[in-house]
Amino acid sequence: MSEIAVIGAGAWGTGISIVLGRKGTHRVRLWAHEKEVCDSIAQRRVNEKFLPGCSIPDSVSPSNDLAAALDGAQIVVSVMPSQHCRSIFEQMRVHVRPGTLIISATKGLEENTLLRMTEVIVQVLDNGGQRPRVGALSGPSFAVEVAQGDPTAVAIASQDEELAHTVQQEFSDPSFRVYTNPDVAGVELGGALKNVVAIAAGVCAGLELGHNSVAALITRGLAEMTRLAVACGGRADTMAGLAGLGDLVLTCTGGLSRNRSVGVELGRGRKLPEIVASMHGMVAEGIFTTRAAIGLAKSRRVEMPITEQIDTILHKGKDPRDAIQELMKRSGKSESALGG
């Protein structure tokens, strides 16, 4: 049996552990920062805090101890919020064996360094000897639907072909289909940047602007995401796939999207601190990714008008209706895949 450690017991980490645990061919250890989450899983086989109502297989063992969770793990799945990735991997470093497959399932960017999560992981784990074996898992995947067994398709991105095929084999089951993709930058940036566009889609919904507005936003948001991904070494066709368009449509239109929900409340006039306080520990990665995306775009000289307006709403208190109006008043452009 495979030994797999899932580090992070939020909704998505718990959903992944359910996928792995229900196969019956894995021993899964799920590390949770919160002791009450471990107790809930151990005693009632459910994560009441982050994924209530979804039964967790007996093959999934909760742990509040990083060393114990990582002991003997052949595959480590990283599912912590992006702002905690570096600090947690620094704690993990002495417990991760050389050659362990590290899979990042976090959809975000590190705000200060502008690095993707696999870049953070490599930076922390690379001691000048054997380079860490890393990949990124992303795609349209609401945790509760994954946990319920609704048909879901995602992508595993890695330049390590053996890693990608191993993850494809180990993670796939009749309701969870995994595709391989060598474009790590594209897959990770798609997963991170779509959260920003989802906040914008939520703003449109909160302002009651109608379906036309959201359709236009998704289309131009995809063009914006593609420009930055290509400038960072990603492929345009990746952005038309599961980790790009697929995840973008899901988070911009699905009622379960936390990022869209944040945008809806902003559009209705609530302030960001109040919205975050009401989320009870749940994380909307787009709040953090917006600022990082602005920095990354400037470093690559890429125009990202939607992201810029969301940044002014989130971090400068701009009125959402004024931000939408500014987008509509921009000078005329020619529509093309990468045009502004």
Secondary structure, 3 states (H helix, E strand, C coil): CEEEEEECCCHHHHHHHHHHHHCCCEEEEEECCCHHHHHHHHHHCCECCCECCCCCCCCEEEECCHHHHHCCCCEEEECCCHHHHHHHHHHHHHHCCCCCEEEECCCCECCCCCCEHHHHHHHHHCCCCCCCEEEEEECCCCHHHHHHCCCEEEEEECCCHHHHHHHHHHHCECCEEEEEECCHHHHHHHHHHHHHHHHHHHHHHHCCCCHHHHHHHHHHHHHHHHHHHHHCCCCHHHHHCHHHHHHHHHHHHCCCCHHHHHHHHHHCCCCHHHHHHCCCCCCCHHHHHHHHHHHHHHHHCCCCHHHHHHHHHHHHCCCHHHHHHHHHCCCCCCCCCCCC
